[in-house]
Amino acid sequence: MSVRDEDECPGQFGTIAFGGVGERQRRTWDVEECEMRLLKVLRVVLVLNVLIMLIQSAFAGRLIGGGYQALVLHEFTAKVLVLLGCGQFVVAVFLRRSSGCPTWIPVASGALVAAEVLEFAAGHFHNVALHVPLGVAIFGGAIRQLIWSMREARVASELRA
């Protein structure tokens, strides 16, 4: 089992104090623990992403019904989704760097961010012919990554053990 210092473990910074006053001891993280923490963060981000996408589709339905407030909320959730997508991409890159996921996860996360930016632009310019099908595709991609993080990642970690 390989061990890394906390500075080498993505997402873990600083030292952790143990013992009495003034006693500081560096804690080391093993690679598996680091991967599991990153995988948990990725799962949380993916679940949030999918839930906000569902909320955004509800706002789209209200928007079709003529509600102006729904337009404002739909636009706000689009901005939140782009930011979440960027965070998801960063976590996926760190997870891949520690060999905790296949290469397609950070690639798909990056593609998801690019698609969300294109989706945002299509919505801003009222290009519904691109906006709606792209939104469905983005939702499908996010669901696929969520399924991997919940099911296939567990199987892969059990095979490594």
Contacts in CASP RR format, 6 or more apart in sequence:
PFRMAT RR
TARGET T0000
AUTHOR 0000-0000-0000
METHOD contacts of the structure
MODEL  1
MSVRDEDECPGQFGTIAFGGVGERQRRTWDVEECEMRLLKVLRVVLVLNV
LIMLIQSAFAGRLIGGGYQALVLHEFTAKVLVLLGCGQFVVAVFLRRSSG
CPTWIPVASGALVAAEVLEFAAGHFHNVALHVPLGVAIFGGAIRQLIWSM
REARVASELRA
1 30 0 8 1.000
1 31 0 8 1.000
1 32 0 8 1.000
2 30 0 8 1.000
2 31 0 8 1.000
3 28 0 8 1.000
3 29 0 8 1.000
3 30 0 8 1.000
3 31 0 8 1.000
4 28 0 8 1.000
4 29 0 8 1.000
4 30 0 8 1.000
4 31 0 8 1.000
4 34 0 8 1.000
5 26 0 8 1.000
5 28 0 8 1.000
6 12 0 8 1.000
6 13 0 8 1.000
6 14 0 8 1.000
6 15 0 8 1.000
6 16 0 8 1.000
6 26 0 8 1.000
6 27 0 8 1.000
6 28 0 8 1.000
6 29 0 8 1.000
7 13 0 8 1.000
7 14 0 8 1.000
9 29 0 8 1.000
9 34 0 8 1.000
9 98 0 8 1.000
10 34 0 8 1.000
10 38 0 8 1.000
10 94 0 8 1.000
10 95 0 8 1.000
10 97 0 8 1.000
10 98 0 8 1.000
11 34 0 8 1.000
11 37 0 8 1.000
11 38 0 8 1.000
11 94 0 8 1.000
12 29 0 8 1.000
12 34 0 8 1.000
12 37 0 8 1.000
15 24 0 8 1.000
15 25 0 8 1.000
15 26 0 8 1.000
15 27 0 8 1.000
16 25 0 8 1.000
16 26 0 8 1.000
16 27 0 8 1.000
17 23 0 8 1.000
17 24 0 8 1.000
17 25 0 8 1.000
18 24 0 8 1.000
18 25 0 8 1.000
18 27 0 8 1.000
19 25 0 8 1.000
31 98 0 8 1.000
31 99 0 8 1.000
32 157 0 8 1.000
32 160 0 8 1.000
34 98 0 8 1.000
35 95 0 8 1.000
35 98 0 8 1.000
35 99 0 8 1.000
35 100 0 8 1.000
35 157 0 8 1.000
36 157 0 8 1.000
38 91 0 8 1.000
38 94 0 8 1.000
38 95 0 8 1.000
38 98 0 8 1.000
38 100 0 8 1.000
39 95 0 8 1.000
39 100 0 8 1.000
39 101 0 8 1.000
39 149 0 8 1.000
39 153 0 8 1.000
39 157 0 8 1.000
41 91 0 8 1.000
42 88 0 8 1.000
42 91 0 8 1.000
42 92 0 8 1.000
42 95 0 8 1.000
42 101 0 8 1.000
42 105 0 8 1.000
42 149 0 8 1.000
43 146 0 8 1.000
43 149 0 8 1.000
43 150 0 8 1.000
45 84 0 8 1.000
45 85 0 8 1.000
45 87 0 8 1.000
45 88 0 8 1.000
45 91 0 8 1.000
46 88 0 8 1.000
46 142 0 8 1.000
46 145 0 8 1.000
46 146 0 8 1.000
46 149 0 8 1.000
47 146 0 8 1.000
48 84 0 8 1.000
49 81 0 8 1.000
49 84 0 8 1.000
49 85 0 8 1.000
49 88 0 8 1.000
49 142 0 8 1.000
49 146 0 8 1.000
50 139 0 8 1.000
50 142 0 8 1.000
50 143 0 8 1.000
50 146 0 8 1.000
52 77 0 8 1.000
52 80 0 8 1.000
52 81 0 8 1.000
52 84 0 8 1.000
53 81 0 8 1.000
53 138 0 8 1.000
53 139 0 8 1.000
53 142 0 8 1.000
55 77 0 8 1.000
56 74 0 8 1.000
56 77 0 8 1.000
56 78 0 8 1.000
56 81 0 8 1.000
57 139 0 8 1.000
59 70 0 8 1.000
59 71 0 8 1.000
59 73 0 8 1.000
59 74 0 8 1.000
59 77 0 8 1.000
60 70 0 8 1.000
60 74 0 8 1.000
61 70 0 8 1.000
62 69 0 8 1.000
62 70 0 8 1.000
63 70 0 8 1.000
63 71 0 8 1.000
63 74 0 8 1.000
78 116 0 8 1.000
78 119 0 8 1.000
78 120 0 8 1.000
78 123 0 8 1.000
79 120 0 8 1.000
81 116 0 8 1.000
82 113 0 8 1.000
82 116 0 8 1.000
82 117 0 8 1.000
82 120 0 8 1.000
85 109 0 8 1.000
85 110 0 8 1.000
85 112 0 8 1.000
85 113 0 8 1.000
85 116 0 8 1.000
86 113 0 8 1.000
88 109 0 8 1.000
88 112 0 8 1.000
88 113 0 8 1.000
89 106 0 8 1.000
89 109 0 8 1.000
89 110 0 8 1.000
89 112 0 8 1.000
89 113 0 8 1.000
92 101 0 8 1.000
92 105 0 8 1.000
92 106 0 8 1.000
92 109 0 8 1.000
92 110 0 8 1.000
93 106 0 8 1.000
93 109 0 8 1.000
95 101 0 8 1.000
95 105 0 8 1.000
95 106 0 8 1.000
96 102 0 8 1.000
96 103 0 8 1.000
96 105 0 8 1.000
96 106 0 8 1.000
100 153 0 8 1.000
100 156 0 8 1.000
101 148 0 8 1.000
101 153 0 8 1.000
105 145 0 8 1.000
105 148 0 8 1.000
108 141 0 8 1.000
108 144 0 8 1.000
108 145 0 8 1.000
109 145 0 8 1.000
112 138 0 8 1.000
112 141 0 8 1.000
112 142 0 8 1.000
112 145 0 8 1.000
115 134 0 8 1.000
115 135 0 8 1.000
115 137 0 8 1.000
115 138 0 8 1.000
116 138 0 8 1.000
118 130 0 8 1.000
118 134 0 8 1.000
119 131 0 8 1.000
119 134 0 8 1.000
119 135 0 8 1.000
119 138 0 8 1.000
122 130 0 8 1.000
122 131 0 8 1.000
122 134 0 8 1.000
123 131 0 8 1.000
END
